[in-house]
Amino acid sequence: MKGMVVYKSWWGSCKRIAEAIAEGLMETGHEVRLVAVEEAGKPDPSLDFVVIGAATRWPGAWPKIKRYAKRFTKKSFAGKPFATFSTGGSVNTDEPLTQASEVLYELLEARGLVALAPPFKAAIEGYKPPGKGEDRGTLPDSELTRAREFGRELGRKLSIGKPYST
């Protein structure tokens, strides 16, 4: 199957997660185009699936990636599989904020696309919000490993036509 992994990264961690997911998908035999949202262009209706993600902007997702997700219309993309991902500093806290992957998931689901998996959330360790320090945090290697496995899981589900069910 042919698909696209599109992302919006701020400091590079989300790009690394997108690359790992794309690698996992390609390892399972799928053709994948990896592209930053700024270079994505109009969504191609010939795609078989889409994976979309972003660094979390408190709360939720960057406006540019939300606008892009809204371009997947019911007319051209209804029934096609999708997955979402994000990076965030509050993923593993007691009170995590809404993650970009959750916002994007809702946008795509509302447009009639079919989820392959729940939103993938990669944790940034040591991140401090603006005004509370300059630490951007670090993306642990374990999160890249999880992202690659997430891509493989998506690839297996695409190969057998099995969507995610809540």
C-alpha positions as CSV (number, residue, x, y, z in Angstrom):
1,M,0.0,0.0,0.0
2,K,1.1,3.6,-0.6
3,G,0.9,6.2,2.1
4,M,2.3,9.3,3.6
5,V,3.7,10.3,7.0
6,V,3.4,14.0,7.5
7,Y,4.7,15.9,10.5
8,K,5.2,19.3,12.1
9,S,8.3,19.4,14.3
10,W,9.5,22.3,16.4
11,W,12.9,21.2,17.8
12,G,13.4,18.0,15.7
13,S,12.0,15.3,18.1
14,C,8.8,14.9,16.2
15,K,10.7,14.6,12.9
16,R,12.7,11.7,14.5
17,I,9.5,10.0,15.6
18,A,8.0,10.4,12.1
19,E,11.2,8.9,10.6
20,A,11.0,5.9,12.9
21,I,7.3,5.3,12.1
22,A,8.0,5.5,8.4
23,E,10.8,3.0,8.8
24,G,8.5,0.6,10.6
25,L,5.9,0.9,7.8
26,M,8.5,0.4,5.1
27,E,9.9,-2.7,6.9
28,T,6.5,-4.2,6.5
29,G,6.5,-3.6,2.8
30,H,4.6,-0.4,2.4
31,E,5.6,2.5,0.2
32,V,5.9,5.6,2.4
33,R,6.5,9.3,1.6
34,L,7.9,11.2,4.7
35,V,7.3,14.9,4.5
36,A,7.2,18.0,6.7
37,V,3.8,19.7,6.7
38,E,5.4,22.8,5.2
39,E,6.3,20.8,2.1
40,A,3.3,18.4,2.0
41,G,1.1,20.1,-0.6
42,K,-2.5,19.1,-1.2
43,P,-3.4,15.6,0.1
44,D,-3.3,13.1,-2.7
45,P,-6.5,11.1,-3.0
46,S,-4.7,8.2,-4.5
47,L,-3.0,7.5,-1.1
48,D,-4.1,4.3,0.6
49,F,-3.4,5.6,4.1
50,V,-2.1,8.6,6.1
51,V,-0.1,9.0,9.3
52,I,0.0,12.5,10.7
53,G,1.7,14.0,13.7
54,A,3.1,17.0,15.5
55,A,4.9,18.3,18.5
56,T,2.3,19.2,21.1
57,R,1.6,22.9,21.5
58,W,-0.1,23.6,24.7
59,P,-2.9,22.6,24.5
60,G,-3.1,20.4,21.5
61,A,-1.6,20.9,18.0
62,W,0.0,23.6,16.0
63,P,-2.4,25.5,13.8
64,K,-0.6,24.6,10.5
65,I,-0.9,20.8,11.1
66,K,-4.6,21.1,12.2
67,R,-5.3,23.1,9.0
68,Y,-3.6,20.3,7.0
69,A,-5.6,17.5,8.7
70,K,-8.8,19.4,7.8
71,R,-7.8,19.1,4.1
72,F,-8.6,15.3,4.2
73,T,-12.2,15.6,3.1
74,K,-15.0,13.1,3.4
75,K,-15.4,13.1,-0.4
76,S,-11.8,11.9,-1.1
77,F,-10.7,10.2,2.1
78,A,-13.7,8.7,3.8
79,G,-13.0,5.1,4.8
80,K,-9.2,5.3,4.3
81,P,-7.0,4.2,7.2
82,F,-5.1,6.7,9.4
83,A,-3.0,7.0,12.5
84,T,-1.7,10.0,14.5
85,F,1.4,10.6,16.7
86,S,2.8,13.4,18.8
87,T,5.7,14.4,21.1
88,G,5.1,16.1,24.4
89,G,6.6,17.0,27.7
90,S,3.5,16.1,29.8
91,V,2.9,12.6,28.4
92,N,4.0,10.8,31.6
93,T,2.9,13.3,34.1
94,D,0.0,12.9,36.6
95,E,-2.1,15.4,34.6
96,P,-1.1,15.2,31.0
97,L,-2.3,18.0,28.7
98,T,-4.1,17.3,25.5
99,Q,-1.6,16.0,23.0
100,A,-1.4,16.9,19.3
101,S,-2.1,13.2,18.4
102,E,-5.4,13.4,20.2
103,V,-6.5,16.5,18.4
104,L,-5.4,15.2,15.0
105,Y,-7.1,11.9,15.7
106,E,-10.5,13.6,16.3
107,L,-10.1,15.8,13.2
108,L,-9.4,12.8,10.9
109,E,-12.1,10.6,12.4
110,A,-14.6,13.4,11.9
111,R,-13.7,13.4,8.2
112,G,-14.6,9.8,7.9
113,L,-11.2,8.2,8.0
114,V,-10.8,4.9,9.9
115,A,-8.3,4.7,12.7
116,L,-5.6,2.0,12.7
117,A,-4.5,2.5,16.3
118,P,-5.0,4.9,19.2
119,P,-3.0,8.1,19.1
120,F,0.7,7.4,19.7
121,K,2.3,9.7,22.3
122,A,6.1,10.0,22.6
123,A,7.4,11.4,25.9
124,I,10.0,14.2,26.0
125,E,12.0,13.9,29.2
126,G,13.1,17.1,31.1
127,Y,11.0,19.6,29.0
128,K,10.1,22.9,30.7
129,P,7.4,25.1,29.3
130,P,8.3,28.6,28.2
131,G,8.8,30.9,31.1
132,K,9.9,28.1,33.4
133,G,13.3,27.4,31.9
134,E,15.0,26.9,28.6
135,D,15.2,23.1,28.7
136,R,13.7,21.6,25.5
137,G,14.1,18.2,27.0
138,T,15.4,15.0,25.3
139,L,13.8,12.3,23.3
140,P,14.8,9.0,24.8
141,D,16.0,6.2,22.4
142,S,13.3,4.0,23.9
143,E,10.6,6.3,22.3
144,L,12.2,5.9,18.9
145,T,12.1,2.1,19.4
146,R,8.4,2.4,20.4
147,A,7.7,4.6,17.3
148,R,9.4,2.1,15.0
149,E,7.3,-0.7,16.5
150,F,4.2,1.4,16.1
151,G,5.0,1.8,12.4
152,R,5.4,-2.0,12.1
153,E,2.1,-2.5,13.9
154,L,0.4,-0.1,11.5
155,G,2.0,-1.9,8.6
156,R,0.8,-5.3,9.8
157,K,-2.8,-3.9,10.2
158,L,-2.7,-2.4,6.8
159,S,-1.5,-5.7,5.3
160,I,-4.4,-7.6,6.7
161,G,-7.0,-4.8,6.6
162,K,-7.6,-4.7,10.3
163,P,-8.6,-1.2,11.7
164,Y,-8.5,-0.2,15.3
165,S,-11.7,-0.7,17.3
166,T,-12.5,1.2,20.5
